[in-house]
Amino acid sequence: MQASNVRNGAIRRTALCTALAFCFASGAVLAQSNASGVVFGRVAQPDGAVVHLENLDTGLTRDVGVDADGRYRASSLPVGRYKVSVQRGGQVAESRDNVQVNLGGGVDVSFGGAATASATSAQNLEGVQVTGNVLPAIDVSQVDSRTVLTSEQLQKLPLARDVTAAALLAPGVISGDSRYGNVASFGGSSASENQYYINGYAVTNALTGLGFTSLPYDAIDQQQIFTGGYGAEYGRSTGGVINIVTKRGGNTWKGGVGMYIQPNGARQSPRNIYRTNGQLYQNRGDNERSDTQYTAYISGPLIKDKLFLFAAGDFTRTDTKSTSSILAPQRTNQTQKATKWMGKIDWNITDNHLLEVTGIGDKTNTERSVYAYDYDTRSRGAYLGTDNLKNFDAGAGSAPGGDVYIGKYTGYITDDLTINALYGHTTTKHERDLGYAGSSNCPWITDNRRGIANPITGCGLVNGTVLNAGAKDKTHGWRLDVEYRAGDHDLRVGVDNQTLESTSGNIYEGGYRWVYRNAGTVTGRPDIVPPPGTTYVAEKRLFETGASVKTEQEAQYIEDHWQVTDRWMVYLGLRNEQFKNLNGDGETYVKQRHQLAPRLGATWDVFGDSTFKIYANAGRYHLAIPSNVAIRGASASTYYSEYYTYSGVAANGEPTGLTQLGSRAYLNGEDGTTPDPKTVAAKGIDAYYQDEYILGFDKAINENWSFGAKATYRKLKSSIDDFCDSRPFESYAARNGIDISNASLPGCYLFNPGKSNTFLVDVGGGQYVPFKLTKDDFTSPPPGNVPFPDLKRSYYSLDLYLEHHFADDWYGRIDYTFSRSYGNSEGQLKSDIGQLDPSVTQDWDAPEIMQYANGPLPNDRTHQLKAYGYWQATQEWLFGGNLAVATGRPKNCIGLDPVDAIQYGASYFECGFQPSPRGSKGRLPYTWNLDLNAEYRPMWAGQNQPLAFSATVFNVVGSQRPVGQIDVGETGTVQNGVPVVSDDYRRPIAFQNPRYLRLGVRYDFSL
């Protein structure tokens, strides 16, 4: 679907019973849940042995039996520090202190001769306690690819205080297009293909899949970043998974307060933006920004060993002054106030029954005062009005905000049986209020005329699309996970359901948009013929959407970690997904059942001591159609274009003295009527899914050093987008003698690109006829005869790493990734133009638009180098660093097609009516960024050094290389048979962030 603004359930009982029956019949032990971890290992003398685990912060204890072969496994453990002991007759024979249980991972704690070479080995002497704290760094129990960051690492590394900044440390993860906000791309996938969890509940943006509801930074206990190979408990992602577990209270009352400031005086001025002809496009040198953040937390026992509280809050104020482009010159003073809070209650009802309740709030209020701006004098002009937003990121849509509430129960029913049950819901309201100081009629004005010294401007505040009233999101969901242990199997079955509901819509500011253009031939519009001597024309566009829609997502899964031998573990998993999408009238327009996603993996503990692991996995991953598709693609929307000559321009920028050229054209068939839900999507449409294969190894050099390598291959096998070309239907009807003179042909159909698809067409009077279009039927008719290509998106990479675990007062890791992401479709998004319509992009709308589209994709970065770490130089001083180097983004030239049958203008991989294949214009320059920090904890403040002063410099060298550019190379009109080149072609749209300084002070205390 063409961009409107390129500027910017329960499971069936029978299924559950079948799964449970399989579970108990197989006799298995389950792996950890997505909000806990595992301790496993061997005891050299198993007779009469019991492994006792005690959480050092909450006092939670658990006893686990040892089998005849000496193996034991304690799953679904809350993350944290544990003491693990072997007991005989109630007496401790051997123990390990300070065992760190990480999120979603396993730690090998073996005893009495079965310990790893790096662990302290001890004789199992009756009544004698021998403690060893050095444990294997290699987790031989997992087949996936993950990075786990603890709260300690998050505090010590020089990172922006947000989740995405931490995720970017993981190999193969890059920043998404700047027009989508602060989001990341995983493994070549588009930035809307990720899933985000907090304490086991999905908090992903309910409308678009871009971004997530966030939380206070200091509330994060551990952040887990999956970059591939994740098990069957995870779904609805073909990119990556970010999984967060929050902190919880313990038996000691603790608290802390902090303040972090980013002064404008220590911030490097951002680069101005120029067009390639040297004309100043946007003055950014006078921009100002200052940030102040206050933080606080409190943690402790309401009832010792039983009931615990943790609460945290962040309050951030950001003040900015910025200047917009010459197209709509404005000076904006903005104050943004972001409030994030988190509260968590943990109740150890008994040592075998745990209950936790989490509440999270994420609210952002933005107040803007907008003034005119004079580019000739570089001065602020008249006051234009206010633009106020709540829980809304204008343009990007990646900061949903809202309130989240999660309840979770964990029951250790027996040593072998564990149950996890979770319920959560979220609510968010979005608002945007415009207040004009002058005219109440302020449409969006754009002047695309070439060589104009003083472009026409209007009185608009936004000059783009604005949010319709009543926008809100809400979700609710539940999951049930049952774990059972028997013999060599760790088996787990579960149900994972979530319902997403959104009310949303957009409209052009002022109701419509005027675009001034050079007079000339408008491709695809033979009715637009400007009179001789006409220099300029004006195009009027109206765009409006709005609906309340719903998406229902259900899944069941089963997985088995099978310890085939002491050294070989095999992972078997199967996930069954069901998706249902409903339009604004509550009618189902897409329903997908039994989307099976098998997962298979294996690990080989080569030496049997957790120092060398070789692993492999293969899996299929599905993704649901995002809710936003129903807003525009399956509900009533209006989008039309009209052309006029004009004789003057009013004060608000509108043309006057209008004479219409040709007729009104509805784009994409969006004429204000609700599409028939029976005809919106192809029948039996396949879900969006990707296959992935990984082979790698991890090797411990010694107890402090390890290294590894991993090869990954991903292939998008099925996509969902929309097709907006009526020609194949007309040809099919003519070929098969079908009268479509009274047919209702939707403007766009959802379908599987590159495949045969069957569509129902209402040929009149409610008579539906199936149109069985083969892939060849999508070929454009003569004289073009442009074939419709197969879907293609492939990603391959080789990751290498070297890690020094924290020892000798320092920690460090370096990653190098060689990768390629190539094909003819980025996925759900189109970063080439920053289109914010996931799954209904303008890709695939006609065969011509896919010509020459194959090549390196927007998220391709051939070489990436990441290095980060910290050094505890003295007891008082700590230093940290974070280096990121990456190849630049591929460049394109997007322009006109001679036919332009779907009237999209400059939207094709063609320039000058010649092929311009994707990525053929080279690359933006490579980028490198170095961040450094220092922390001082004075001894004079107290024995535990509760006071900390910190300073962090981001982008130390001040490199501001471009990270995005305008790839549209032509204006959309033709003069003298030649497409008019756009003045904005190759204009940068984003640079690296300027150098800035963050100063912090923090005080932690115990009561």
Protein Blocks (a to p, Z undefined) as FASTA:
>chain_A
ZZfblkbopdcfklmmmmmmmmmmnopaddddfkbccdddddfblghpacddddfklopa
cdddddfkopacdehiaeddddddddeehiafbdcehiacdehiacdddeehiacfkbcc
ddddehiacddfbdcfbdfkbcbdcddddfklmmmpccdfbfklmmmmpghiacddfklo
jaddeehiafklcccdeehiacbdfknopacddddfklpmbdcddfehiafkbghiakbc
cddddddddfbdcdddddddddfklpccddddddfkopafbdcklpccdddddddddddd
fbghkaccddddddddddddddddfklgcddddddddddddddddddfblmbccdddddd
dddddddddddddfklopacddfbdcddehiaehjlpangpadddddddddfblmbccdd
dddddddddddddddfkbfbdcddddfbghiabdcddfbfklpadddehiacdddddddd
ddddehjbccdddddddddddddddddehhiacddddedddehilklccdehiabdcddd
ddddddddddddddddddddddfblmbccdddddddddddddfkopafbdcehiacdddd
ddddfkonopaccddddddddddddfklmmmmmmccdddddddddfbdcfkopaehiace
hjaddehhigoiacdfklmpcghiacdddddddddddddfblmbccdddddddddfbdcd
ddfbfklmmmmmmmnopafklcccdfbdcddehiacdddddebghiacdddddfklmpcc
dfklpacddddddddddddddddddeehiacdddddddddedjbfbjbcfknopacehia
fehkamklmgokaccdfklcfbacdddddddfblmbccddddddddddddddddddfklm
nonojabccehhiacdehilopaddddddddddddddfklojklpaccddddehklopac
dfbdcfbfbfoiaeehiacddfkgoiafbdcddddddddddddddZZ
